[in-house]
């Protein structure tokens, strides 16, 4: 198996927060490069050494980084894009300077990540009707199947990750025909487009990443979705009250949020604000160990948890507002 080495730039103070963040995303083994730590090591141990390798001494001026490895396969691709998407929220949640959080990826082979993963990505049946098909694959649907064409680019959401599959299956079961749907954290636009293909009347999507909004529009065009029924906003809904008021114009029948536990917790009051009294909320992106923390916060915000579904340690929940 080939591997991708991922490095994220941070600060000495940010190492603990960043490593904790990565653990939530299933990355339990990391390597740390930190000039402060290395210099402290030198000060404590120089008297015991006659010679220190010249390459090792370069660590005195290195940029602080946290490194880890992901498999060069569709799951690794999904994990990387989920991490990159959620990094946009990390600095907002902490007063400590976390640095640039710039992400770099290096491969064992010369292929670029954006194209190397395509050899693994094939049609994925999800739920009762949907089949997620990459743009470059030929696929002949069976009776009753609905094709969702997708080129995720570097945005999160190919249908291969457990959290995305959970959301797609639940959305299919809830049946959005004729309803208004809000997708909070749209990534590649996969959930928004699925809702429209399943008969939703209108979908509004939000993402903090400008690239995600661009890719969402491109994927919508792949599926014949026009802008009349699909609106994408770029912004931080947790901080931008003008954006929140724009979204608040009409309550939604269904809200989907495939993000991460901390952001779902922060958004809980907004879910209640934007959802109709008889609407449904689907949340995912929650690692099993944090499920109770998220569901407790949703109950506090005025929701009843109707169903919890698990897929390989990832959790999705369907909720309804308390009347």
Secondary structure as UniProt FT lines:
FT   STRAND          3..9
FT   TURN            12..14
FT   HELIX           15..24
FT   TURN            25..26
FT   STRAND          31..33
FT   HELIX           35..45
FT   HELIX           46..48
FT   HELIX           54..57
FT   HELIX           58..61
FT   STRAND          65..71
FT   HELIX           74..90
FT   HELIX           91..93
FT   STRAND          103..107
FT   HELIX           113..116
FT   HELIX           117..120
FT   STRAND          124..126
FT   TURN            127..129
FT   STRAND          130..134
FT   TURN            135..136
FT   TURN            143..144
FT   STRAND          146..150
FT   TURN            153..154
FT   HELIX           162..174
FT   TURN            177..178
FT   STRAND          180..184
FT   TURN            187..188
FT   HELIX           190..197
FT   TURN            198..199
FT   STRAND          202..207
FT   HELIX           210..222
FT   TURN            223..224
FT   TURN            227..229
FT   STRAND          230..234
FT   TURN            237..239
FT   HELIX           241..247
FT   TURN            248..249
FT   STRAND          252..258
FT   HELIX           261..274
FT   STRAND          275..287
FT   HELIX           288..290
FT   HELIX           291..300
FT   TURN            301..302
FT   STRAND          303..311
FT   TURN            312..313
FT   STRAND          314..321
//
